[in-house]
Amino acid sequence: MGQRVIVIIGPTCSGKSYLGLKLAQLINGEIISADSRQIYKRLNIGTAKPTSEELQKIKHHFINILNTDEDYDANKFSIDAENVIDDIHKRKMTAMVVGGSGLYVKALIEGIVDSADKDENLRNELFAKKEKYGNEFLYNELIKVDPISAEKMLPQNWKRVIRALEVFYLTGKPIYQHHSNQNKNSKFSFYQIGLNWDREALYSRIEQRIDMMIEDGLVYEVMDILNDGYDKNLNSLNTVGYKEIISYLEKEITLSRAIELIKRNTRRYAKRQLTWFRADKRIRWFNVSSQDDIDDLTLQLINNID
């Protein structure tokens, strides 16, 4: 059995960060953020990034390490995160992975498809379709040929959609079959914890968080980024919360409509996260209905994690 790594996952707004902070303070933990957007500087309010006070309490990795226009992917994360975990263990601390980006977590635990055939011309063709017809068109194409993989993706994650289509057209097999052939990471022993909420309670938390984001200045955060010359089409900004506010700033929709869309799209994202994570039978799920439940769970986990 490899070195123990605690992994806390769940849908957005489920209290992952809160549990991670509470637990890390009690077991000398350091947090590895598995969030594909908190990794970017300046994307603070819309990603529910930990506060400066929280970052001072517990050492976090993969927070604010990239500029808004830099690229990063799950494969890079898996390599970098392994090195960080090794360093944490050498210092006799506990490594904790906390986040809801399922592909990042999967890449770290199981590896990622990197050996399947690649074709630059085909990829360019698919990208041209995306530019001409939009993300939904490309996503619907994937649904027709590989509905299982499509179910685990969002239309705005067009890079993943293009990759899945590329793999299918080149190999004749869905990309998830290539994933299943990957060797699992035996270097570490992953103890996966999932937070499960009643759907209506989770949706209520989502709506409250988004109202707070607007109150805290999400519109001005997006304005500042665009005013500094960053392209609205950057991958980092192709994110729920940011893309809707960009539409509002370009006068395509009203602010009230933007807020409505953020709430709807966040609910959909949470549903897809749950679909993704529930496919992993190794995750230990804990039902919670309040912050007090998470406090109780923290104490319970200290006794269970050995």
C-alpha positions in Angstrom: 0.0 0.0 0.0 1.3 3.4 -1.0 1.4 6.7 1.0 -2.0 7.7 2.3 -3.6 10.7 0.5 -7.0 12.0 1.6 -9.3 13.1 -1.2 -12.4 15.2 -0.5 -14.8 15.6 -3.4 -18.4 16.5 -4.1 -20.5 18.9 -6.1 -20.0 22.7 -6.0 -21.3 24.3 -2.8 -21.2 21.0 -0.9 -18.7 22.2 1.8 -15.6 20.5 0.5 -13.3 23.4 1.3 -14.8 23.9 4.7 -14.3 20.2 5.6 -10.8 20.3 4.1 -9.8 23.3 6.2 -11.3 21.8 9.5 -9.7 18.5 8.9 -6.3 19.8 7.8 -6.0 21.8 11.1 -6.5 18.7 13.1 -4.2 16.3 11.2 -1.4 18.6 10.1 -2.6 18.6 6.6 -1.7 20.6 3.5 -4.4 21.0 0.8 -3.9 20.3 -2.9 -6.6 22.1 -4.7 -8.2 20.0 -7.5 -10.1 22.9 -9.0 -9.4 23.8 -12.6 -10.3 27.5 -12.1 -9.0 28.4 -8.7 -5.6 27.7 -10.2 -5.9 31.1 -12.0 -5.0 34.4 -10.5 -7.7 37.1 -10.5 -10.5 34.5 -10.7 -11.4 34.9 -7.1 -15.1 35.7 -6.4 -16.5 33.5 -9.2 -14.5 30.5 -8.2 -15.3 30.7 -4.4 -11.6 30.7 -3.8 -10.3 30.4 -0.2 -9.9 33.7 1.5 -6.5 35.1 2.3 -7.1 34.2 6.0 -7.9 30.6 5.1 -4.8 30.4 2.9 -2.7 31.7 5.8 -4.1 29.1 8.2 -3.4 26.1 6.0 -0.9 25.8 3.2 -2.7 25.4 -0.2 -1.1 24.2 -3.4 -2.4 25.0 -7.0 -4.1 28.2 -5.9 -3.2 31.4 -7.9 -0.3 29.9 -9.8 -1.3 30.8 -13.3 -2.1 34.0 -15.2 -5.5 34.2 -16.7 -4.2 33.6 -20.3 -2.1 30.5 -19.4 -3.1 27.0 -20.3 -3.1 24.0 -18.0 -4.7 20.5 -18.1 -5.4 17.5 -16.0 -2.3 15.6 -17.3 0.0 18.4 -16.1 -1.9 18.5 -12.8 -1.4 14.8 -12.2 2.3 15.1 -12.7 2.7 18.3 -10.6 0.4 17.0 -7.9 2.4 13.8 -7.5 5.6 15.9 -6.9 3.8 18.1 -4.3 2.4 15.0 -2.5 5.9 13.5 -2.3 7.2 16.7 -0.8 4.4 16.9 1.7 5.1 13.4 2.9 8.8 14.0 3.1 8.0 16.8 5.6 5.8 14.4 7.6 2.6 16.2 6.8 -0.7 14.8 5.5 -1.5 15.3 1.8 -5.2 16.3 1.2 -6.7 16.7 -2.3 -9.8 18.9 -2.2 -11.9 19.9 -5.2 -14.6 19.2 -7.6 -12.8 19.0 -11.0 -13.4 15.3 -11.6 -10.9 15.0 -14.4 -8.1 16.4 -12.2 -8.9 13.9 -9.5 -9.2 11.0 -11.9 -5.9 11.9 -13.6 -4.1 11.9 -10.3 -5.6 8.6 -9.1 -5.7 6.6 -12.4 -3.6 8.5 -14.9 -5.0 10.0 -18.1 -5.4 9.1 -21.7 -2.2 10.2 -23.4 -1.5 7.2 -25.7 -4.6 7.3 -27.9 -4.0 8.4 -31.5 -3.8 12.1 -32.3 -4.4 13.9 -35.5 -3.7 17.6 -35.8 -5.8 18.0 -39.0 -8.8 16.3 -37.5 -8.5 18.4 -34.3 -8.4 21.5 -36.4 -11.5 20.4 -38.3 -13.4 19.9 -35.1 -12.2 23.3 -33.8 -13.4 25.0 -37.0 -16.8 23.4 -36.4 -16.8 24.7 -32.9 -16.0 28.2 -34.1 -18.6 28.2 -36.8 -21.5 26.4 -35.0 -20.7 26.7 -31.3 -20.0 24.4 -28.4 -23.5 22.9 -28.3 -23.2 21.7 -31.9 -19.9 19.9 -31.1 -21.3 18.5 -27.9 -24.4 17.1 -29.7 -22.0 15.4 -32.2 -20.3 13.6 -29.2 -23.6 12.6 -27.8 -24.4 10.7 -31.0 -21.1 8.7 -31.1 -20.2 8.5 -27.4 -23.1 9.3 -25.1 -21.4 7.8 -22.0 -18.4 10.1 -22.2 -20.6 13.1 -23.2 -22.7 12.6 -20.0 -19.5 13.3 -18.0 -18.7 16.6 -19.8 -20.2 20.0 -20.2 -20.6 21.7 -23.6 -18.3 24.6 -22.6 -15.5 22.2 -21.9 -14.9 22.1 -25.6 -11.3 21.0 -25.4 -12.4 17.7 -23.7 -15.3 17.3 -26.2 -12.9 17.8 -29.2 -10.4 15.3 -27.6 -13.2 12.7 -27.1 -14.4 13.1 -30.7 -10.8 12.9 -32.0 -10.2 9.6 -30.1 -13.4 8.1 -31.3 -12.9 9.0 -35.0 -9.3 7.8 -35.0 -9.7 4.6 -32.9 -13.3 3.7 -33.3 -13.6 3.4 -29.5 -15.0 5.8 -27.0 -12.5 7.6 -24.9 -13.7 6.1 -21.7 -12.6 2.7 -22.9 -9.0 4.1 -23.2 -9.4 5.5 -19.7 -10.3 2.0 -18.4 -7.1 0.6 -19.8 -4.9 3.1 -17.9 -2.8 1.8 -15.1 -3.9 3.0 -11.7 -1.5 5.1 -9.6 -0.1 2.5 -7.1 2.3 5.0 -5.6 -0.3 6.4 -3.2 -3.2 5.0 -1.3 -6.2 7.3 -1.8 -8.9 7.6 0.8 -11.8 9.3 -1.0 -14.5 11.1 0.9 -17.7 12.4 -0.8 -20.2 14.9 0.5 -23.8 14.1 -0.4 -26.6 16.6 0.0 -30.3 16.5 -0.6 -30.7 18.0 -4.0 -33.1 20.8 -3.0 -30.8 21.8 -0.1 -27.8 21.8 -2.4 -29.6 24.0 -4.9 -30.6 26.4 -2.2 -26.9 26.7 -1.1 -26.0 27.3 -4.8 -28.4 30.1 -5.1 -27.3 31.7 -1.9 -23.7 31.5 -2.9 -24.3 33.1 -6.3 -26.3 36.0 -4.7 -23.3 36.5 -2.4 -20.9 36.5 -5.3 -22.9 39.2 -7.0 -23.0 41.2 -3.8 -19.3 40.7 -3.3 -18.5 42.2 -6.8 -18.4 39.5 -9.4 -19.4 41.9 -12.1 -16.5 44.3 -11.2 -14.1 41.3 -11.1 -15.0 40.4 -14.6 -14.9 44.0 -15.8 -11.4 44.5 -14.4 -10.1 41.3 -16.2 -11.5 42.4 -19.5 -10.4 46.0 -19.1 -6.8 44.8 -18.6 -7.0 43.4 -22.1 -7.7 39.7 -21.5 -9.6 38.0 -24.3 -13.2 37.1 -23.3 -12.7 33.7 -25.2 -9.9 32.5 -22.9 -10.4 29.0 -21.6 -10.2 30.3 -18.0 -13.1 32.6 -18.6 -15.2 30.0 -20.4 -16.6 29.2 -16.9 -20.0 29.3 -15.3 -20.3 32.7 -13.7 -17.8 34.5 -15.9 -19.3 33.8 -19.3 -22.8 34.9 -18.2 -21.4 38.2 -16.7 -19.5 38.7 -20.0 -22.7 38.4 -21.9 -24.3 41.0 -19.6 -21.3 43.4 -20.0 -21.7 43.1 -23.8 -25.4 44.0 -23.4 -26.6 40.6 -24.8 -28.6 40.0 -21.6 -29.8 41.8 -18.5 -28.0 41.4 -15.2 -31.1 39.6 -13.7 -31.0 37.2 -16.7 -27.2 36.6 -16.2 -27.8 35.8 -12.5 -30.6 33.5 -13.4 -28.4 31.7 -16.0 -25.5 31.4 -13.5 -27.8 29.7 -11.0 -29.3 27.4 -13.7 -25.9 26.5 -15.2 -24.4 25.9 -11.7 -27.2 23.5 -10.8 -26.5 21.6 -14.0 -22.8 21.5 -13.3 -23.4 20.2 -9.8 -25.6 17.4 -11.3 -22.9 16.4 -13.8 -20.3 16.4 -11.0 -22.4 14.0 -9.0 -22.9 11.8 -12.1 -19.1 11.7 -12.6 -18.2 11.0 -8.9 -20.9 8.4 -8.3 -19.5 6.2 -11.0 -16.4 5.7 -8.7 -17.4 3.0 -6.2 -14.3 3.7 -4.1 -15.6 6.9 -2.8 -17.1 6.8 0.7 -20.2 9.0 0.7 -21.4 10.9 3.8 -24.8 12.5 3.9 -24.8 16.0 5.3 -27.6 18.6 5.6 -25.8 21.4 7.5 -22.5 22.9 8.5 -22.9 21.2 11.9 -23.1 17.9 10.1 -19.7 18.6 8.5 -18.3 19.6 11.9 -19.4 16.2 13.2 -18.0 14.4 10.2 -14.6 16.0 10.8 -14.4 14.3 14.2 -15.7 11.1 12.8 -13.0 11.1 10.0 -10.2 11.6 12.5 -11.1 8.2 14.0 -11.6 6.5 10.7 -8.5 7.7 8.9 -5.5 5.7 9.9 
